[in-house]
Amino acid sequence: MINRIFLIYLCLILILLLGQANCAAFAQTKKVKFGETFTLKTNEAVETEDGKLKVQSKGAGRTISESGEFEYVELQVWFNKSEQRIEISERGAGTKTVGDYVIELVDAESFGETNCQLKISRKK
C-alpha cells in the first residue's frame, strides 16, 4: 500500500518536473543575426547571435507635432550586466547606440497589436 502511494507521488513529481522543463524551453529568447531585420511584439525579447545584447519591446507609440507624425518604440536593453530603457523614434536618425551595438528602428506599428521591426548591427 505504501509503495503504491510512493510510486503515485513519484510519478506526479516527474510529470510536474517535465512540464516545467518544457515551459523553460519555450521561454528561451530568440537569437538574431547582425544586420537581419526582425519583428518584436510587445514584451517579446531577442538576443544577438553573440549573446552580449538582449532587447525587449515594451511597446510602440505615435507622436504628433508640427513637423508631422512619428512612430517610436520603447525598449528594455541589457548589455554588460547593465539594464536600461531606451526610446527610438522614426524622427531623426532612428537609431540608438548601446555599447558596441547600433539598434535601428525599421518600422513601428502602434495601432492594434503593437510591434516593431528592428535591425541590430555592430558599431563601426
mmCIF file of the C-alpha atoms, coordinates in Angstrom:
data_MODEL
# 
_entry.id   MODEL 
# 
loop_
_atom_site.group_PDB 
_atom_site.id 
_atom_site.type_symbol 
_atom_site.label_atom_id 
_atom_site.label_alt_id 
_atom_site.label_comp_id 
_atom_site.label_asym_id 
_atom_site.label_entity_id 
_atom_site.label_seq_id 
_atom_site.pdbx_PDB_ins_code 
_atom_site.Cartn_x 
_atom_site.Cartn_y 
_atom_site.Cartn_z 
_atom_site.occupancy 
_atom_site.B_iso_or_equiv 
_atom_site.pdbx_formal_charge 
_atom_site.auth_seq_id 
_atom_site.auth_comp_id 
_atom_site.auth_asym_id 
_atom_site.auth_atom_id 
_atom_site.pdbx_PDB_model_num 
ATOM 1   C CA . MET A 1 1   ? 0.000  0.000  0.000   1.00 0.00 ? 1   MET A CA 1 
ATOM 2   C CA . ILE A 1 2   ? 2.756  2.440  0.967   1.00 0.00 ? 2   ILE A CA 1 
ATOM 3   C CA . ASN A 1 3   ? 4.757  1.520  -2.125  1.00 0.00 ? 3   ASN A CA 1 
ATOM 4   C CA . ARG A 1 4   ? 1.800  2.336  -4.410  1.00 0.00 ? 4   ARG A CA 1 
ATOM 5   C CA . ILE A 1 5   ? 1.278  5.743  -2.801  1.00 0.00 ? 5   ILE A CA 1 
ATOM 6   C CA . PHE A 1 6   ? 5.013  6.419  -3.048  1.00 0.00 ? 6   PHE A CA 1 
ATOM 7   C CA . LEU A 1 7   ? 5.001  5.489  -6.755  1.00 0.00 ? 7   LEU A CA 1 
ATOM 8   C CA . ILE A 1 8   ? 1.975  7.694  -7.437  1.00 0.00 ? 8   ILE A CA 1 
ATOM 9   C CA . TYR A 1 9   ? 3.660  10.665 -5.752  1.00 0.00 ? 9   TYR A CA 1 
ATOM 10  C CA . LEU A 1 10  ? 6.879  9.970  -7.615  1.00 0.00 ? 10  LEU A CA 1 
ATOM 11  C CA . CYS A 1 11  ? 5.013  9.903  -10.956 1.00 0.00 ? 11  CYS A CA 1 
ATOM 12  C CA . LEU A 1 12  ? 3.257  13.185 -10.149 1.00 0.00 ? 12  LEU A CA 1 
ATOM 13  C CA . ILE A 1 13  ? 6.555  14.852 -9.270  1.00 0.00 ? 13  ILE A CA 1 
ATOM 14  C CA . LEU A 1 14  ? 8.126  13.636 -12.519 1.00 0.00 ? 14  LEU A CA 1 
ATOM 15  C CA . ILE A 1 15  ? 5.184  14.947 -14.539 1.00 0.00 ? 15  ILE A CA 1 
ATOM 16  C CA . LEU A 1 16  ? 5.490  18.360 -12.859 1.00 0.00 ? 16  LEU A CA 1 
ATOM 17  C CA . LEU A 1 17  ? 9.241  18.498 -13.483 1.00 0.00 ? 17  LEU A CA 1 
ATOM 18  C CA . LEU A 1 18  ? 8.826  17.582 -17.140 1.00 0.00 ? 18  LEU A CA 1 
ATOM 19  C CA . GLY A 1 19  ? 6.150  20.270 -17.516 1.00 0.00 ? 19  GLY A CA 1 
ATOM 20  C CA . GLN A 1 20  ? 8.448  22.900 -16.037 1.00 0.00 ? 20  GLN A CA 1 
ATOM 21  C CA . ALA A 1 21  ? 11.295 21.829 -18.318 1.00 0.00 ? 21  ALA A CA 1 
ATOM 22  C CA . ASN A 1 22  ? 9.051  22.218 -21.361 1.00 0.00 ? 22  ASN A CA 1 
ATOM 23  C CA . CYS A 1 23  ? 7.928  25.681 -20.251 1.00 0.00 ? 23  CYS A CA 1 
ATOM 24  C CA . ALA A 1 24  ? 11.540 26.752 -19.757 1.00 0.00 ? 24  ALA A CA 1 
ATOM 25  C CA . ALA A 1 25  ? 12.406 25.557 -23.252 1.00 0.00 ? 25  ALA A CA 1 
ATOM 26  C CA . PHE A 1 26  ? 9.636  27.711 -24.755 1.00 0.00 ? 26  PHE A CA 1 
ATOM 27  C CA . ALA A 1 27  ? 10.706 30.754 -22.721 1.00 0.00 ? 27  ALA A CA 1 
ATOM 28  C CA . GLN A 1 28  ? 14.127 30.895 -24.363 1.00 0.00 ? 28  GLN A CA 1 
ATOM 29  C CA . THR A 1 29  ? 14.995 34.146 -26.083 1.00 0.00 ? 29  THR A CA 1 
ATOM 30  C CA . LYS A 1 30  ? 15.203 34.064 -29.873 1.00 0.00 ? 30  LYS A CA 1 
ATOM 31  C CA . LYS A 1 31  ? 18.660 34.740 -31.343 1.00 0.00 ? 31  LYS A CA 1 
ATOM 32  C CA . VAL A 1 32  ? 19.019 37.233 -34.198 1.00 0.00 ? 32  VAL A CA 1 
ATOM 33  C CA . LYS A 1 33  ? 21.856 37.722 -36.664 1.00 0.00 ? 33  LYS A CA 1 
ATOM 34  C CA . PHE A 1 34  ? 23.581 41.060 -37.114 1.00 0.00 ? 34  PHE A CA 1 
ATOM 35  C CA . GLY A 1 35  ? 22.038 43.102 -39.927 1.00 0.00 ? 35  GLY A CA 1 
ATOM 36  C CA . GLU A 1 36  ? 18.890 40.952 -40.011 1.00 0.00 ? 36  GLU A CA 1 
ATOM 37  C CA . THR A 1 37  ? 15.527 42.749 -39.803 1.00 0.00 ? 37  THR A CA 1 
ATOM 38  C CA . PHE A 1 38  ? 13.237 41.128 -37.241 1.00 0.00 ? 38  PHE A CA 1 
ATOM 39  C CA . THR A 1 39  ? 9.827  41.832 -35.698 1.00 0.00 ? 39  THR A CA 1 
ATOM 40  C CA . LEU A 1 40  ? 9.166  42.185 -31.971 1.00 0.00 ? 40  LEU A CA 1 
ATOM 41  C CA . LYS A 1 41  ? 5.729  42.301 -30.385 1.00 0.00 ? 41  LYS A CA 1 
ATOM 42  C CA . THR A 1 42  ? 5.246  43.959 -27.005 1.00 0.00 ? 42  THR A CA 1 
ATOM 43  C CA . ASN A 1 43  ? 7.110  42.054 -24.245 1.00 0.00 ? 43  ASN A CA 1 
ATOM 44  C CA . GLU A 1 44  ? 8.930  39.766 -26.706 1.00 0.00 ? 44  GLU A CA 1 
ATOM 45  C CA . ALA A 1 45  ? 12.712 39.658 -26.476 1.00 0.00 ? 45  ALA A CA 1 
ATOM 46  C CA . VAL A 1 46  ? 15.656 38.785 -28.714 1.00 0.00 ? 46  VAL A CA 1 
ATOM 47  C CA . GLU A 1 47  ? 19.343 38.272 -28.126 1.00 0.00 ? 47  GLU A CA 1 
ATOM 48  C CA . THR A 1 48  ? 22.198 38.936 -30.539 1.00 0.00 ? 48  THR A CA 1 
ATOM 49  C CA . GLU A 1 49  ? 23.937 35.927 -32.013 1.00 0.00 ? 49  GLU A CA 1 
ATOM 50  C CA . ASP A 1 50  ? 26.995 36.570 -29.818 1.00 0.00 ? 50  ASP A CA 1 
ATOM 51  C CA . GLY A 1 51  ? 24.769 36.643 -26.698 1.00 0.00 ? 51  GLY A CA 1 
ATOM 52  C CA . LYS A 1 52  ? 26.057 40.008 -25.440 1.00 0.00 ? 52  LYS A CA 1 
ATOM 53  C CA . LEU A 1 53  ? 22.973 42.166 -26.073 1.00 0.00 ? 53  LEU A CA 1 
ATOM 54  C CA . LYS A 1 54  ? 19.341 41.439 -25.223 1.00 0.00 ? 54  LYS A CA 1 
ATOM 55  C CA . VAL A 1 55  ? 16.454 43.644 -26.369 1.00 0.00 ? 55  VAL A CA 1 
ATOM 56  C CA . GLN A 1 56  ? 12.824 43.502 -25.228 1.00 0.00 ? 56  GLN A CA 1 
ATOM 57  C CA . SER A 1 57  ? 9.994  45.581 -26.699 1.00 0.00 ? 57  SER A CA 1 
ATOM 58  C CA . LYS A 1 58  ? 7.958  47.484 -24.139 1.00 0.00 ? 58  LYS A CA 1 
ATOM 59  C CA . GLY A 1 59  ? 5.552  48.978 -26.691 1.00 0.00 ? 59  GLY A CA 1 
ATOM 60  C CA . ALA A 1 60  ? 5.179  51.328 -29.607 1.00 0.00 ? 60  ALA A CA 1 
ATOM 61  C CA . GLY A 1 61  ? 3.523  54.718 -29.859 1.00 0.00 ? 61  GLY A CA 1 
ATOM 62  C CA . ARG A 1 62  ? 2.929  57.713 -32.073 1.00 0.00 ? 62  ARG A CA 1 
ATOM 63  C CA . THR A 1 63  ? 3.979  61.341 -31.570 1.00 0.00 ? 63  THR A CA 1 
ATOM 64  C CA . ILE A 1 64  ? 2.230  64.166 -33.388 1.00 0.00 ? 64  ILE A CA 1 
ATOM 65  C CA . SER A 1 65  ? 3.982  67.511 -33.751 1.00 0.00 ? 65  SER A CA 1 
ATOM 66  C CA . GLU A 1 66  ? 4.064  70.473 -36.135 1.00 0.00 ? 66  GLU A CA 1 
ATOM 67  C CA . SER A 1 67  ? 6.521  68.624 -38.378 1.00 0.00 ? 67  SER A CA 1 
ATOM 68  C CA . GLY A 1 68  ? 4.333  65.508 -38.707 1.00 0.00 ? 68  GLY A CA 1 
ATOM 69  C CA . GLU A 1 69  ? 3.561  62.142 -37.138 1.00 0.00 ? 69  GLU A CA 1 
ATOM 70  C CA . PHE A 1 70  ? 6.329  59.865 -35.928 1.00 0.00 ? 70  PHE A CA 1 
ATOM 71  C CA . GLU A 1 71  ? 6.241  56.304 -34.632 1.00 0.00 ? 71  GLU A CA 1 
ATOM 72  C CA . TYR A 1 72  ? 8.508  55.343 -31.754 1.00 0.00 ? 72  TYR A CA 1 
ATOM 73  C CA . VAL A 1 73  ? 9.306  52.213 -29.779 1.00 0.00 ? 73  VAL A CA 1 
ATOM 74  C CA . GLU A 1 74  ? 10.288 51.770 -26.137 1.00 0.00 ? 74  GLU A CA 1 
ATOM 75  C CA . LEU A 1 75  ? 12.843 49.039 -25.473 1.00 0.00 ? 75  LEU A CA 1 
ATOM 76  C CA . GLN A 1 76  ? 14.414 47.410 -22.424 1.00 0.00 ? 76  GLN A CA 1 
ATOM 77  C CA . VAL A 1 77  ? 18.062 46.645 -23.200 1.00 0.00 ? 77  VAL A CA 1 
ATOM 78  C CA . TRP A 1 78  ? 20.615 44.504 -21.339 1.00 0.00 ? 78  TRP A CA 1 
ATOM 79  C CA . PHE A 1 79  ? 24.311 44.945 -22.127 1.00 0.00 ? 79  PHE A CA 1 
ATOM 80  C CA . ASN A 1 80  ? 27.418 44.274 -19.985 1.00 0.00 ? 80  ASN A CA 1 
ATOM 81  C CA . LYS A 1 81  ? 25.352 43.319 -16.927 1.00 0.00 ? 81  LYS A CA 1 
ATOM 82  C CA . SER A 1 82  ? 23.550 46.670 -17.037 1.00 0.00 ? 82  SER A CA 1 
ATOM 83  C CA . GLU A 1 83  ? 19.956 47.346 -17.930 1.00 0.00 ? 83  GLU A CA 1 
ATOM 84  C CA . GLN A 1 84  ? 18.477 50.460 -19.455 1.00 0.00 ? 84  GLN A CA 1 
ATOM 85  C CA . ARG A 1 85  ? 15.272 51.632 -21.045 1.00 0.00 ? 85  ARG A CA 1 
ATOM 86  C CA . ILE A 1 86  ? 15.589 53.463 -24.358 1.00 0.00 ? 86  ILE A CA 1 
ATOM 87  C CA . GLU A 1 87  ? 13.261 55.041 -26.885 1.00 0.00 ? 87  GLU A CA 1 
ATOM 88  C CA . ILE A 1 88  ? 13.920 55.078 -30.625 1.00 0.00 ? 88  ILE A CA 1 
ATOM 89  C CA . SER A 1 89  ? 11.870 57.322 -32.907 1.00 0.00 ? 89  SER A CA 1 
ATOM 90  C CA . GLU A 1 90  ? 11.423 57.467 -36.677 1.00 0.00 ? 90  GLU A CA 1 
ATOM 91  C CA . ARG A 1 91  ? 12.134 61.164 -36.289 1.00 0.00 ? 91  ARG A CA 1 
ATOM 92  C CA . GLY A 1 92  ? 15.814 61.911 -36.748 1.00 0.00 ? 92  GLY A CA 1 
ATOM 93  C CA . ALA A 1 93  ? 18.296 59.081 -37.203 1.00 0.00 ? 93  ALA A CA 1 
ATOM 94  C CA . GLY A 1 94  ? 16.017 56.301 -35.933 1.00 0.00 ? 94  GLY A CA 1 
ATOM 95  C CA . THR A 1 95  ? 18.957 54.586 -34.234 1.00 0.00 ? 95  THR A CA 1 
ATOM 96  C CA . LYS A 1 96  ? 20.442 54.242 -30.753 1.00 0.00 ? 96  LYS A CA 1 
ATOM 97  C CA . THR A 1 97  ? 23.911 53.085 -29.832 1.00 0.00 ? 97  THR A CA 1 
ATOM 98  C CA . VAL A 1 98  ? 24.223 50.730 -26.870 1.00 0.00 ? 98  VAL A CA 1 
ATOM 99  C CA . GLY A 1 99  ? 27.807 49.777 -26.114 1.00 0.00 ? 99  GLY A CA 1 
ATOM 100 C CA . ASP A 1 100 ? 29.274 48.202 -29.260 1.00 0.00 ? 100 ASP A CA 1 
ATOM 101 C CA . TYR A 1 101 ? 25.891 47.858 -30.985 1.00 0.00 ? 101 TYR A CA 1 
ATOM 102 C CA . VAL A 1 102 ? 23.568 50.038 -33.046 1.00 0.00 ? 102 VAL A CA 1 
ATOM 103 C CA . ILE A 1 103 ? 19.833 49.358 -32.797 1.00 0.00 ? 103 ILE A CA 1 
ATOM 104 C CA . GLU A 1 104 ? 17.910 50.680 -35.795 1.00 0.00 ? 104 GLU A CA 1 
ATOM 105 C CA . LEU A 1 105 ? 14.151 51.191 -35.905 1.00 0.00 ? 105 LEU A CA 1 
ATOM 106 C CA . VAL A 1 106 ? 12.991 49.975 -39.320 1.00 0.00 ? 106 VAL A CA 1 
ATOM 107 C CA . ASP A 1 107 ? 9.243  50.297 -38.646 1.00 0.00 ? 107 ASP A CA 1 
ATOM 108 C CA . ALA A 1 108 ? 6.821  50.607 -35.728 1.00 0.00 ? 108 ALA A CA 1 
ATOM 109 C CA . GLU A 1 109 ? 3.094  49.944 -35.508 1.00 0.00 ? 109 GLU A CA 1 
ATOM 110 C CA . SER A 1 110 ? 1.245  51.499 -32.588 1.00 0.00 ? 110 SER A CA 1 
ATOM 111 C CA . PHE A 1 111 ? -2.312 50.567 -33.617 1.00 0.00 ? 111 PHE A CA 1 
ATOM 112 C CA . GLY A 1 112 ? -3.889 47.203 -32.919 1.00 0.00 ? 112 GLY A CA 1 
ATOM 113 C CA . GLU A 1 113 ? -1.238 44.662 -31.991 1.00 0.00 ? 113 GLU A CA 1 
ATOM 114 C CA . THR A 1 114 ? 1.748  46.899 -31.283 1.00 0.00 ? 114 THR A CA 1 
ATOM 115 C CA . ASN A 1 115 ? 5.013  45.694 -32.742 1.00 0.00 ? 115 ASN A CA 1 
ATOM 116 C CA . CYS A 1 116 ? 8.208  46.983 -34.252 1.00 0.00 ? 116 CYS A CA 1 
ATOM 117 C CA . GLN A 1 117 ? 10.792 45.944 -36.792 1.00 0.00 ? 117 GLN A CA 1 
ATOM 118 C CA . LEU A 1 118 ? 14.392 46.396 -35.718 1.00 0.00 ? 118 LEU A CA 1 
ATOM 119 C CA . LYS A 1 119 ? 17.858 45.727 -37.025 1.00 0.00 ? 119 LYS A CA 1 
ATOM 120 C CA . ILE A 1 120 ? 20.929 45.323 -34.799 1.00 0.00 ? 120 ILE A CA 1 
ATOM 121 C CA . SER A 1 121 ? 24.459 45.812 -36.099 1.00 0.00 ? 121 SER A CA 1 
ATOM 122 C CA . ARG A 1 122 ? 27.908 46.206 -34.613 1.00 0.00 ? 122 ARG A CA 1 
ATOM 123 C CA . LYS A 1 123 ? 29.260 49.718 -34.253 1.00 0.00 ? 123 LYS A CA 1 
ATOM 124 C CA . LYS A 1 124 ? 31.896 50.502 -36.860 1.00 0.00 ? 124 LYS A CA 1 
# 
